[in-house]
């Protein structure tokens, strides 16, 4: 079994964990409606995806 020979410092532990954080969600402004939406997702306000009507438009959102 692998056992560390010496204790890792708090600095090195922090450097190793530097990439473990959660990334913030990305939002883009929709070109047609101006609403914020996730990239590669359906615009729920207009119901469109890549210029095609996929869902019925919703007014309650």
Secondary structure, DSSP 8 states (H G I E B T S, - for coil): ----SS---HHHHHHHGGG-S------EE-TTT--EE-TTS-BTTTTEETTEE-S---S--
